[in-house]
Amino acid sequence: MTTPASRCPFEHIQNPDLEAEQIAETTEITTKLLDKRYPPPKQILRGVHPKSHGCVKATFTINFDIPPELKVGLFAQPGKQFDAIIRFSNASALVEPDTTETEIDPRTNEVVEVEKQGSRGMAIKVLNVGGEVLTDDNGAHNQDFLMINQPMFAFANTEDYLRLDRVLLQDNDVADRFFLPLLIPDSTVSDEQKQRIAKTLNIIKDDIQKTDVGNPLGIQYFSAAPFLFGTNKVMKFSAKPCAEVPPTQSPPRPRPENYLRDALTHTMNEKEPIHFDFMLQVRSENCDFGPDNELIENASSKWEDEFVSVAKITIPRPQPEVDSEENKAHCEKLAFTPWHSLVEHQPIGSINRLRKDVYEASAKHREASVSK
């Protein structure tokens, strides 16, 4: 059963009609970008996170000692175990080398050496969770948890994401013009917008590009955006490995283009299982969410609350099939969206509202290209 998204007491949409227009335009641009990136006969990939490192089988077990106040939705039954599939990926919109080592200096037009990391993703599909879902997953009731390796997104809201997408469409996936208002006065961009653009640049330069990752199985991931937790609380979530998983640093330069996939494949050939703690930050409706409800509506906001462990993710090894063509093909067919969700864990906030239509359009466009 699929139910429409209900109004959420935590969300405060300043201009619902304008936001609906922005989401519609972003959705339209998404399919145009996919057609430009993957002209026939290329297979259309995801709009974001198109580069997969691999999908692995896992189990998702609710902790026996989960605090009573956290027995909500998926976490209502201590000890309950679910099968799960986890996809590890790069977040970039393009399939590129895992690390940028050279680029063209726009001032001299010469190749210069650089060191730029990208954002990494972990998407968990918890299977057959039962209950009432917001959007079914090809008829199944699955709960998806989508995460990146930063506790906040680089882009704050629907408005900013639309402005980025307009730039990417016009400039062939080069995003530089998004940041131009920081250098050249632009009367169409308000001071508040410039502050958000500056924050986006700081997150990209200081957090994403400087975070070295040697193994997708060895780092912590975060939801970044908020979600409902029952009817009167909200949550962010995170998955953190319970022990160090080598290698912890990327290989020496020059690095193989797909060294993260190589690390995952090598690690999955070993014998002992890998465990992650699945943790929550939970806030009630009486908490302070900041000016203009910033901690809900601005996805570049970071929550400082303590994480509480509520479940254990177990990835059994060995899984030598992780790098097989059959497993890659199955992995590519899967669609992950935060809207594959129990009603109790409805995605909330501007970026999550945007993701509903954009992810759905991307998945349908991808599926249609395969069936042609």
C-alpha positions as CSV (number, residue, x, y, z in Angstrom):
1,M,0.0,0.0,0.0
2,T,1.2,3.5,-0.9
3,T,0.1,6.5,1.0
4,P,0.6,10.2,0.2
5,A,3.1,12.2,2.3
6,S,1.3,13.8,5.2
7,R,1.9,17.3,6.5
8,C,4.6,17.2,9.1
9,P,4.4,19.4,12.3
10,F,8.2,20.0,12.0
11,E,8.2,21.4,8.5
12,H,7.7,25.1,7.8
13,I,7.6,25.7,4.1
14,Q,7.8,29.5,3.6
15,N,6.3,29.5,0.1
16,P,4.8,26.1,-0.9
17,D,3.7,27.2,-4.4
18,L,7.2,28.5,-5.2
19,E,8.8,25.4,-3.8
20,A,6.5,23.2,-5.9
21,E,7.6,25.1,-9.0
22,Q,11.3,24.7,-8.1
23,I,10.9,21.0,-7.5
24,A,9.1,20.6,-10.9
25,E,11.9,22.5,-12.8
26,T,14.6,20.5,-11.0
27,T,12.9,17.3,-11.9
28,E,12.7,18.3,-15.5
29,I,16.4,19.4,-15.6
30,T,17.4,16.1,-14.0
31,T,16.1,14.1,-17.0
32,K,17.7,16.5,-19.4
33,L,21.0,16.1,-17.7
34,L,20.7,12.3,-17.8
35,D,20.0,12.5,-21.6
36,K,23.1,14.7,-22.1
37,R,25.4,12.5,-20.0
38,Y,24.3,9.2,-21.5
39,P,23.3,9.7,-25.1
40,P,22.2,6.4,-26.9
41,P,23.5,3.7,-26.9
42,K,24.9,4.4,-23.5
43,Q,22.9,3.1,-20.5
44,I,21.5,5.8,-18.3
45,L,22.8,5.8,-14.8
46,R,21.6,7.4,-11.6
47,G,21.4,11.2,-11.5
48,V,23.5,11.2,-8.3
49,H,25.8,8.5,-7.0
50,P,26.1,6.9,-10.5
51,K,29.5,5.2,-9.7
52,S,29.0,2.1,-7.6
53,H,31.8,0.4,-5.7
54,G,29.6,-2.6,-5.1
55,C,26.6,-4.0,-3.4
56,V,26.9,-6.4,-0.5
57,K,24.4,-8.6,1.4
58,A,23.9,-7.8,5.1
59,T,21.6,-8.2,8.1
60,F,20.0,-5.4,10.1
61,T,19.3,-6.3,13.7
62,I,17.5,-4.2,16.2
63,N,19.4,-4.0,19.5
64,F,18.0,-6.1,22.4
65,D,18.8,-3.2,24.9
66,I,17.3,-0.4,22.8
67,P,15.9,2.3,25.1
68,P,12.1,2.3,25.5
69,E,11.7,5.8,24.1
70,L,13.5,4.7,20.9
71,K,11.2,1.7,20.2
72,V,9.5,3.4,17.2
73,G,8.8,2.3,13.7
74,L,11.5,-0.1,12.4
75,F,13.1,-0.1,15.9
76,A,9.9,-1.2,17.8
77,Q,10.9,-4.8,18.2
78,P,14.2,-5.5,20.1
79,G,16.1,-8.4,18.5
80,K,14.2,-8.3,15.2
81,Q,16.5,-9.1,12.3
82,F,16.0,-8.1,8.7
83,D,17.9,-9.0,5.5
84,A,19.4,-6.0,3.8
85,I,21.4,-4.9,0.7
86,I,24.0,-2.2,0.9
87,R,25.3,-0.2,-2.0
88,F,28.6,1.8,-1.7
89,S,29.1,4.6,-4.2
90,N,30.7,8.0,-5.0
91,A,28.3,10.9,-4.7
92,S,29.5,12.8,-7.8
93,A,27.0,13.3,-10.6
94,L,29.6,11.9,-13.1
95,V,31.5,8.6,-13.2
96,E,35.0,9.8,-12.6
97,P,38.2,8.6,-11.0
98,D,37.8,8.2,-7.2
99,T,40.2,11.1,-6.5
100,T,41.1,14.1,-8.6
101,E,44.9,14.4,-9.0
102,T,45.2,16.9,-11.8
103,E,43.1,19.8,-13.2
104,I,43.4,22.6,-15.7
105,D,44.4,26.0,-14.1
106,P,41.8,28.4,-15.6
107,R,44.3,31.3,-15.4
108,T,47.2,29.6,-17.3
109,N,45.3,26.8,-19.1
110,E,48.0,24.4,-17.8
111,V,47.7,21.1,-16.1
112,V,48.4,21.4,-12.4
113,E,48.6,18.7,-9.6
114,V,45.8,18.8,-7.0
115,E,44.5,16.6,-4.2
116,K,40.6,16.6,-4.2
117,Q,38.5,13.9,-2.6
118,G,34.9,13.3,-3.3
119,S,31.8,12.6,-1.2
120,R,31.1,8.8,-0.6
121,G,27.8,7.1,-0.2
122,M,26.3,4.2,1.7
123,A,22.7,3.2,0.9
124,I,21.0,0.5,2.9
125,K,17.9,-1.2,1.7
126,V,16.3,-3.1,4.7
127,L,14.0,-5.7,3.1
128,N,10.4,-6.7,4.0
129,V,9.9,-4.5,7.0
130,G,6.1,-4.7,6.9
131,G,4.1,-1.8,8.3
132,E,2.7,1.1,6.3
133,V,5.0,2.7,3.8
134,L,5.1,6.1,2.1
135,T,6.1,4.6,-1.3
136,D,6.4,0.9,-2.0
137,D,9.5,-0.5,-3.6
138,N,8.2,-2.4,-6.7
139,G,5.4,-3.8,-4.5
140,A,7.7,-4.5,-1.5
141,H,7.7,-2.8,1.9
142,N,11.4,-1.8,2.2
143,Q,13.0,0.8,4.3
144,D,15.9,2.7,2.6
145,F,18.5,4.6,4.6
146,L,20.6,6.8,2.3
147,M,23.8,8.3,3.8
148,I,27.0,10.2,2.8
149,N,30.3,10.4,4.7
150,Q,29.6,14.0,5.9
151,P,27.1,15.0,8.6
152,M,25.6,17.7,6.4
153,F,24.9,18.2,2.7
154,A,26.8,20.9,0.7
155,F,23.6,22.4,-0.7
156,A,21.0,23.8,1.7
157,N,17.6,23.6,0.1
158,T,15.5,23.3,-3.1
159,E,16.3,26.8,-4.2
160,D,20.0,26.3,-4.1
161,Y,19.9,22.8,-5.7
162,L,17.8,24.3,-8.6
163,R,20.3,27.0,-9.2
164,L,23.1,24.4,-9.3
165,D,21.2,22.3,-11.7
166,R,20.6,25.2,-14.0
167,V,24.3,25.9,-14.1
168,L,25.2,22.2,-14.7
169,L,22.7,22.0,-17.6
170,Q,24.0,25.2,-19.3
171,D,27.7,24.6,-18.6
172,N,27.9,20.9,-19.4
173,D,28.3,19.7,-15.8
174,V,30.8,22.4,-14.8
175,A,29.6,23.9,-11.5
176,D,32.0,26.9,-11.2
177,R,29.4,29.5,-12.1
178,F,27.3,28.6,-9.1
179,F,30.0,30.2,-6.9
180,L,30.4,33.3,-9.1
181,P,28.3,35.7,-6.9
182,L,31.1,35.4,-4.3
183,L,33.5,37.1,-6.7
184,I,31.3,39.3,-9.0
185,P,28.5,41.4,-7.7
186,D,25.1,40.0,-8.8
187,S,22.0,42.0,-7.9
188,T,19.8,39.0,-8.4
189,V,21.5,37.1,-5.6
190,S,20.5,38.2,-2.0
191,D,22.9,38.5,0.9
192,E,21.3,35.4,2.5
193,Q,21.8,33.5,-0.7
194,K,25.5,34.5,-0.8
195,Q,25.9,33.3,2.7
196,R,24.6,29.9,1.8
197,I,26.8,29.8,-1.3
198,A,29.8,30.6,0.8
199,K,28.9,27.9,3.3
200,T,28.5,25.4,0.4
201,L,32.0,26.3,-0.9
202,N,33.5,25.8,2.6
203,I,31.9,22.4,3.0
204,I,33.2,21.3,-0.4
205,K,36.7,22.7,0.2
206,D,37.2,22.0,3.9
207,D,35.2,18.9,4.5
208,I,34.5,16.9,1.3
209,Q,37.7,17.5,-0.6
210,K,40.0,17.0,2.4
211,T,38.4,13.7,3.7
212,D,40.6,10.9,2.5
213,V,38.9,7.5,2.3
214,G,40.9,4.3,1.8
215,N,38.0,1.8,2.0
216,P,34.2,2.4,1.7
217,L,33.7,-0.3,4.4
218,G,35.9,1.6,6.9
219,I,34.2,5.0,7.4
220,Q,31.2,6.6,9.1
221,Y,28.2,7.7,7.1
222,F,25.4,10.1,8.0
223,S,21.9,10.9,6.8
224,A,22.7,14.6,6.7
225,A,18.9,15.4,6.3
226,P,16.3,14.9,9.0
227,F,13.5,12.4,9.2
228,L,10.4,11.8,11.4
229,F,10.7,9.5,14.4
230,G,7.1,8.6,15.1
231,T,4.7,11.5,15.4
232,N,6.3,13.9,17.9
233,K,10.1,13.5,17.3
234,V,12.6,13.8,14.5
235,M,15.9,12.0,13.8
236,K,19.1,11.9,11.9
237,F,20.9,8.6,11.6
238,S,24.4,7.3,11.1
239,A,26.3,4.1,10.5
240,K,29.8,3.6,12.0
241,P,32.1,0.6,11.6
242,C,32.7,-1.1,14.9
243,A,36.3,-1.8,14.2
244,E,39.0,-0.4,11.9
245,V,38.8,-1.7,8.4
246,P,42.1,-1.4,6.4
247,P,43.2,0.3,4.3
248,T,42.4,3.5,6.1
249,Q,44.3,5.7,3.6
250,S,44.0,5.9,-0.2
251,P,47.0,4.4,-2.1
252,P,50.0,6.4,-3.2
253,R,49.8,8.6,-6.3
254,P,49.1,7.9,-9.1
255,R,46.0,6.1,-7.7
256,P,44.0,3.6,-9.7
257,E,40.8,5.2,-11.0
258,N,38.6,2.7,-9.1
259,Y,40.7,2.1,-6.0
260,L,37.7,2.2,-3.7
261,R,36.0,-0.6,-5.6
262,D,39.3,-2.5,-5.5
263,A,39.5,-2.0,-1.7
264,L,35.9,-3.1,-1.2
265,T,36.3,-6.2,-3.4
266,H,39.5,-7.2,-1.7
267,T,38.0,-6.7,1.8
268,M,34.9,-8.8,0.9
269,N,37.2,-11.7,0.1
270,E,38.3,-12.1,3.7
271,K,36.5,-14.3,6.2
272,E,35.4,-12.4,9.4
273,P,32.1,-10.4,9.2
274,I,32.2,-6.6,9.3
275,H,29.9,-4.9,11.8
276,F,28.5,-1.3,11.8
277,D,26.6,0.4,14.6
278,F,23.4,2.1,13.3
279,M,22.8,5.1,15.5
280,L,20.2,7.9,15.9
281,Q,20.2,11.5,16.9
282,V,16.6,12.1,18.2
283,R,15.0,15.5,18.9
284,S,11.5,16.3,20.2
285,E,9.2,19.0,19.0
286,N,10.0,21.1,22.0
287,C,13.7,21.4,20.9
288,D,15.1,24.6,19.4
289,F,15.5,24.2,15.6
290,G,17.0,27.6,15.1
291,P,16.0,30.7,13.2
292,D,13.6,29.9,10.3
293,N,13.6,26.3,11.5
294,E,17.1,26.0,10.1
295,L,18.0,22.6,11.5
296,I,15.1,21.1,9.6
297,E,14.9,23.1,6.4
298,N,18.6,23.7,5.8
299,A,20.3,20.4,4.9
300,S,23.8,22.0,5.3
301,S,23.1,22.3,9.1
302,K,24.8,19.9,11.4
303,W,23.2,18.5,14.5
304,E,25.5,18.4,17.6
305,D,23.3,15.9,19.5
306,E,24.8,12.6,20.8
307,F,24.3,9.5,18.7
308,V,22.6,6.5,20.4
309,S,23.2,3.0,19.0
310,V,19.9,1.2,18.1
311,A,20.8,-1.5,15.7
312,K,23.7,-3.6,14.4
313,I,24.5,-4.1,10.7
314,T,26.4,-7.3,9.9
315,I,28.1,-7.8,6.6
316,P,29.1,-11.5,6.3
317,R,32.3,-12.4,4.5
318,P,33.5,-13.8,2.2
319,Q,31.3,-12.4,-0.6
320,P,33.5,-13.0,-3.7
321,E,30.6,-12.4,-6.0
322,V,30.6,-8.7,-5.1
323,D,32.6,-7.8,-8.2
324,S,30.8,-10.2,-10.5
325,E,29.0,-8.9,-13.6
326,E,25.8,-10.5,-12.4
327,N,26.0,-8.7,-9.0
328,K,26.9,-5.4,-10.7
329,A,23.9,-5.7,-13.0
330,H,21.6,-6.5,-10.0
331,C,23.0,-3.6,-8.1
332,E,22.4,-1.3,-11.0
333,K,18.7,-2.3,-11.1
334,L,18.0,-1.3,-7.5
335,A,16.4,2.0,-6.8
336,F,17.2,3.7,-3.5
337,T,15.2,6.7,-2.2
338,P,14.5,8.0,1.3
339,W,10.8,7.8,0.3
340,H,11.0,4.0,0.5
341,S,10.1,4.5,4.1
342,L,7.8,3.5,6.9
343,V,5.3,6.3,7.7
344,E,7.0,6.7,11.1
345,H,10.3,7.7,9.4
346,Q,9.0,10.1,6.7
347,P,11.7,12.2,5.1
348,I,11.3,15.9,6.1
349,G,12.9,19.2,5.2
350,S,13.4,21.0,1.9
351,I,16.1,18.7,0.3
352,N,14.1,15.6,1.2
353,R,10.9,17.0,-0.3
354,L,12.9,17.7,-3.5
355,R,14.4,14.2,-3.5
356,K,10.9,12.5,-3.7
357,D,10.1,13.7,-7.3
358,V,13.7,13.9,-8.5
359,Y,14.7,10.4,-7.4
360,E,11.5,8.9,-8.8
361,A,11.9,10.7,-12.2
362,S,15.6,9.5,-12.3
363,A,14.7,5.9,-11.5
364,K,11.9,5.8,-14.1
365,H,14.1,7.4,-16.8
366,R,16.9,4.9,-16.0
367,E,14.4,2.0,-16.2
368,A,12.9,3.2,-19.4
369,S,16.3,3.4,-21.1
370,V,17.1,-0.2,-20.2
371,S,13.8,-1.5,-21.6
372,K,14.2,0.2,-25.0
